[in-house]
């Protein structure tokens, strides 16, 4: 049975979080003389002389309307990477605890674990790029605090079997993190709707992919209120800057535009797959629920270098476990995809 107090680090239980000036009053105010800001403004057209809302309430309110969960179940971070790091820092004791990673997967889980001195247990995906439940069960011990599942998965592009994820949620006493960075491109439903069912579920999403805001660094975590409270306790007071909050809020008013782009990306993805299948050096293209495809080739390094020489950058994943000979290709604009396909015709 999951109990947050059984996995929370003792120093985090005892932690008194930093109390910012903006945390210490409630209600409306017109004169702010509490945070040692420059009251005269800034050199910019927009005024950024005031500290941002430390809990990003307006952005959470809008996300709540879109996602169908209360603001108290939402954490907003400086990209999803901040949420990943905070989970390690909150629940894993350095040099004592471990986490389970399921390669091939998103590389920041491992980087963040290493930064926090957390032991990594790797349980690779099956040949079909699905969870090895038996292997995961064998890897879990009393010091296993987190399991990271990327679905749709980066770099393979496929979604994980939903029943397998729910099996882990129902049987693991630690936290299961489902990273849904690419969920907007997927046929699968989000796990956000399962938050009321599983107290040990954390769902990560981002505005970097479908919403096109990678440069703003706005990531989200959805979880139980008690997990969100811990994450807010550990995060820096002003972790999401005012410009990012304003622009994210503006973008979140334009769902129709984003949905239109998603449809076009999926059309372009299917066209790209269809065209690439005709190239002699393409051995396989794996099914994708994301805005990229994983392409198995006869000579990935040579193709990668050839594309670089022609000003086209894809991702060489050939040294990644279970991705030997593979290139990861993001779906671009129609013009970019045509340029890629035409350029590849010149590869000998």
C-alpha positions in Angstrom: 0.0 0.0 0.0 1.4 3.4 -1.0 2.0 5.8 1.8 3.9 9.0 0.9 5.5 9.2 4.4 7.2 5.8 3.8 9.2 7.1 0.8 9.6 10.8 1.6 13.1 11.8 2.7 13.3 12.7 6.4 15.0 16.1 5.7 12.2 17.0 3.3 9.6 16.0 5.9 11.3 18.5 8.3 12.0 21.1 5.7 10.6 24.6 6.3 10.4 26.0 2.7 11.6 29.5 1.8 8.8 32.0 2.4 8.9 34.6 -0.4 7.5 38.1 0.0 4.6 37.1 -2.3 3.7 34.2 0.0 3.1 36.3 3.0 -0.1 38.2 2.1 -3.5 37.4 0.7 -6.0 39.5 -1.1 -5.6 42.6 -3.4 -2.9 45.2 -3.2 -1.8 48.2 -5.3 1.4 49.2 -3.6 4.1 46.6 -3.3 6.9 47.6 -0.9 7.8 44.1 0.4 10.2 42.4 -2.0 13.0 45.0 -2.6 12.1 45.3 -6.3 12.8 48.4 -8.4 9.5 50.3 -8.2 10.4 52.5 -11.2 10.1 49.6 -13.7 12.5 48.1 -16.3 14.0 49.2 -19.6 11.6 46.9 -21.4 8.2 47.8 -22.9 6.6 45.2 -20.7 7.1 45.5 -17.0 9.2 42.7 -15.5 10.4 44.6 -12.4 8.1 42.6 -10.1 8.7 39.0 -9.1 6.4 36.4 -10.7 3.6 34.5 -9.0 5.5 31.8 -7.2 2.6 29.3 -7.7 1.6 30.3 -11.2 -2.1 30.5 -10.3 -3.5 31.9 -13.5 -1.6 29.4 -15.7 -2.8 26.5 -13.4 -6.3 27.8 -13.5 -6.3 27.7 -17.3 -4.6 24.2 -17.4 -7.2 23.0 -14.9 -10.0 24.0 -17.4 -8.2 22.2 -20.2 -7.1 19.1 -18.4 -10.1 18.6 -16.0 -8.1 18.5 -12.8 -8.0 21.0 -9.9 -5.1 23.5 -9.7 -4.0 21.9 -6.4 -3.1 18.8 -8.4 -0.8 20.7 -10.8 2.8 21.5 -10.5 4.5 23.9 -13.0 8.2 23.8 -13.4 11.1 25.2 -15.5 10.5 22.5 -18.0 9.6 18.9 -17.1 13.3 18.4 -16.3 12.8 20.5 -13.1 9.9 18.2 -12.0 12.1 15.1 -12.6 14.9 16.6 -10.5 12.5 17.6 -7.7 11.1 14.0 -7.6 14.6 12.7 -7.0 15.4 15.3 -4.4 12.2 14.8 -2.5 11.9 11.0 -2.4 15.3 9.4 -2.9 18.1 9.4 -0.3 21.5 9.9 -2.0 23.7 6.8 -2.1 20.9 4.7 -0.4 17.8 4.6 -2.7 17.4 3.4 -6.3 15.1 4.1 -9.2 14.1 1.9 -12.1 14.6 3.1 -15.6 13.4 1.3 -18.7 15.8 1.8 -21.7 15.7 2.9 -24.3 14.1 6.0 -22.8 14.5 9.8 -22.2 18.1 10.5 -21.1 17.4 13.1 -18.4 16.1 10.5 -16.0 19.6 8.9 -15.8 21.3 12.3 -15.8 19.2 13.5 -12.9 19.6 10.3 -11.0 23.4 10.6 -11.3 23.4 14.2 -10.2 21.4 13.2 -7.1 23.6 10.2 -6.5 20.8 7.7 -6.9 21.5 4.2 -7.9 19.9 3.2 -11.3 18.4 -0.2 -12.0 17.8 -0.8 -15.7 15.1 -3.1 -17.0 15.1 -2.8 -20.8 12.0 -2.9 -22.8 11.1 -6.1 -24.6 11.9 -6.6 -28.3 8.4 -5.2 -29.0 9.3 -2.0 -27.0 6.9 -2.9 -24.2 7.3 -3.1 -20.4 9.0 -6.2 -19.0 6.8 -6.5 -16.0 8.5 -9.6 -14.6 11.9 -8.0 -14.9 10.7 -4.8 -13.2 9.1 -6.9 -10.3 12.5 -8.7 -9.8 14.4 -5.4 -9.8 12.2 -3.7 -7.1 13.6 -3.8 -3.5 13.0 -1.9 -0.3 15.0 1.0 -1.5 13.3 1.4 -4.9 11.4 4.8 -4.8 10.6 5.7 -8.4 9.8 4.0 -11.7 10.0 6.2 -14.8 7.8 5.2 -17.8 7.9 7.4 -20.9 4.7 6.9 -22.9 4.7 7.6 -25.8 8.3 6.6 -25.5 11.3 8.6 -26.6 13.1 7.4 -28.8 10.9 4.5 -29.9 7.7 6.5 -30.4 5.3 3.9 -29.2 2.9 4.0 -26.3 3.1 1.5 -23.4 0.4 -1.0 -22.8 -2.0 0.7 -20.5 -2.8 -2.5 -18.5 0.9 -3.0 -17.8 1.3 0.5 -16.4 -1.8 0.0 -14.2 -0.3 -3.3 -12.9 2.7 -1.4 -11.7 0.6 1.4 -10.1 -1.5 -1.2 -8.3 1.4 -3.3 -7.0 4.4 -0.8 -6.4 4.6 1.0 -3.1 6.7 3.8 -4.5 5.9 6.4 -7.2 5.2 5.6 -10.8 6.1 8.5 -13.1 4.4 8.4 -16.5 6.1 10.9 -18.8 3.5 12.0 -21.4 5.6 14.7 -23.3 4.2 13.4 -26.6 0.6 12.5 -25.5 -1.0 15.1 -27.8 0.1 13.0 -30.8 -1.0 9.7 -29.3 -4.1 7.6 -29.8 -3.9 6.7 -26.1 -5.8 8.5 -23.4 -3.8 10.5 -20.8 -3.2 8.9 -17.4 -4.2 12.2 -15.8 -7.8 10.8 -15.5 -6.4 8.0 -13.2 -5.1 10.4 -10.6 -8.0 9.8 -8.3 -7.5 6.0 -8.6 -3.8 5.9 -7.8 -2.2 7.9 -5.1 1.3 7.0 -6.3 0.9 8.3 -9.8 2.7 11.3 -11.2 2.0 12.3 -14.8 4.5 14.6 -16.6 3.5 16.8 -19.6 5.0 19.8 -21.3 4.2 22.8 -23.4 7.4 22.2 -25.4 6.1 19.8 -28.0 2.5 20.1 -29.4 2.2 23.6 -27.9 5.4 24.7 -29.6 6.8 26.5 -26.5 10.1 24.7 -26.1 12.0 28.0 -25.7 9.8 29.1 -22.7 10.6 26.0 -20.6 7.2 25.2 -19.1 6.6 21.7 -17.9 3.8 20.2 -15.8 3.4 17.5 -13.2 -0.1 16.2 -12.3 -0.4 14.2 -9.0 -2.2 13.9 -5.7 -2.4 17.0 -3.6 0.1 15.6 -1.1 2.7 15.0 -3.8 2.2 18.4 -5.3 2.6 20.0 -1.9 6.0 18.3 -1.5 7.1 19.4 -4.9 6.1 23.0 -4.2 7.9 22.8 -0.9 11.2 21.8 -2.6 11.1 24.0 -5.7 12.8 27.5 -5.8 10.3 30.2 -4.9 10.2 31.8 -8.4 11.0 28.8 -10.6 8.9 30.0 -13.6 9.6 33.5 -14.8 6.9 36.1 -15.5 7.5 36.2 -19.3 7.0 32.4 -19.5 3.9 32.6 -17.4 2.4 35.4 -19.5 3.2 33.8 -22.9 2.1 30.3 -21.7 -1.2 31.8 -20.6 -1.6 33.5 -24.0 -0.8 30.2 -25.8 -3.3 28.3 -23.7 -6.1 30.4 -25.1 -5.5 29.0 -28.6 -6.4 25.3 -28.4 -7.9 25.3 -31.9 -4.7 26.4 -33.5 -2.7 23.8 -31.6 -5.2 21.0 -32.5 -4.9 22.1 -36.2 -1.1 21.8 -36.0 -1.4 18.4 -34.4 -3.6 17.1 -37.2 -1.2 18.4 -39.8 1.8 16.9 -38.0 0.1 13.5 -38.0 -0.7 13.8 -41.7 2.9 14.7 -42.4 4.1 11.8 -40.2 2.1 9.3 -42.2 3.4 10.8 -45.5 7.0 10.6 -44.3 6.6 7.0 -43.3 5.1 6.1 -46.6 7.9 7.8 -48.6 10.8 6.5 -46.5 9.7 2.9 -46.9 10.7 3.1 -50.6 14.4 3.9 -49.8 16.7 0.8 -50.1 18.7 1.7 -47.0 15.6 1.8 -44.8 15.0 -1.6 -43.1 12.1 -0.7 -40.8 10.1 2.2 -39.5 8.6 1.6 -36.1 5.0 2.6 -35.3 4.8 6.0 -33.7 2.4 7.8 -31.4 4.7 10.9 -31.3 5.8 13.7 -33.6 8.9 11.7 -34.7 9.7 8.4 -36.2 12.4 5.8 -35.4 14.0 4.6 -38.6 16.2 1.5 -38.8 18.7 1.8 -41.6 21.6 -0.2 -43.1 24.2 2.4 -42.2 22.9 5.0 -39.8 26.2 6.8 -39.1 26.9 7.4 -42.8 23.3 8.6 -43.5 23.5 10.9 -40.4 26.8 12.4 -41.6 25.5 12.8 -45.2 22.5 14.7 -43.9 24.7 16.9 -41.7 26.8 17.8 -44.7 23.6 18.9 -46.4 22.5 21.0 -43.5 19.9 18.6 -42.2 20.0 17.4 -38.6 18.3 14.3 -37.3 19.2 12.3 -34.2 21.6 9.3 -34.4 20.3 6.7 -31.9 22.3 3.8 -33.2 24.3 3.5 -30.0 21.2 3.3 -27.8 20.2 -0.1 -26.5 17.6 -1.8 -28.7 17.9 1.0 -31.3 21.0 -0.2 -33.2 21.1 1.2 -36.7 18.4 3.7 -35.9 17.9 7.4 -36.7 15.2 9.4 -34.9 13.6 11.8 -37.3 11.3 14.6 -36.1 8.3 15.4 -38.3 8.9 18.8 -39.8 6.9 21.2 -42.0 5.9 19.9 -45.4 8.7 21.9 -46.9 11.3 20.5 -44.5 10.1 16.9 -45.0 10.3 17.3 -48.8 13.9 18.6 -48.4 14.8 15.6 -46.3 13.3 13.1 -48.8 14.9 14.8 -51.8 18.3 15.0 -50.1 18.2 11.3 -49.1 17.8 10.4 -52.8 21.4 11.6 -53.2 22.7 9.2 -50.6 24.9 6.4 -52.1 
